[in-house]
Amino acid sequence: MALIPTLNTQHLRLRPMNLNDWPAYAAFMASDRCRHMGGPFAPDRAWGLFCADHAQWDFFGVGALMIEDHDNGCCLGQVGINTGPLFPEHEIGWLVFLQAEGLGYAFEAASALRDWARDVRHLPSLVSYVHQDNTRSCRLAERLGAIPDAATGHAPGDVVYRHFGPQAG
């Protein structure tokens, strides 16, 4: 079993998922806010994604962490690294719940996990697959220093943003 890290930033704690996170995650996944991720999702599909986010730690040594406010313990969203047979490369992604949107939490969380992936986990490369219509996430990837890359995306309409690692031909 992989050791799931807890990462602390100035304002946030990135911590392992727990069952108490499910209701907020399920509500997000049932909403139109996840349309660029292939949603909204029915509860059974959202449950499968929730479980896969956690299971990747055991299978691959990466996975999802919940974003929690240091001051009040409120869960604000999720940041994670996806890999496995459905992902051409290690992919960092993020989602924030409505009350946390536009406050810089996704940037702070994704920066911390990106740095962990490079400096601690020593991943050879990291990308973000962002749907071309998801302008906020495209801007966030660029703010994180990622650059558009010619690599193959995860789904039709994705722009691949490379955070570090080999450049695609």
ABEGO torsion letter per residue (X at the ends): XBBBBBBBBAABBBBBBBAAAAAAAAAAAABAAAAAAGOBBBAAAAAAAAAAAAAAAAAAGBEBBBBBBAAAGBBAEBBBBBBEAABABBBBBBBBBAAABGAGAAAAAAAAAAAAAAAAAGBABBBBBBBAABAAAAAAAAAAGBBBBABBBABBGBBBBBABEBBBX
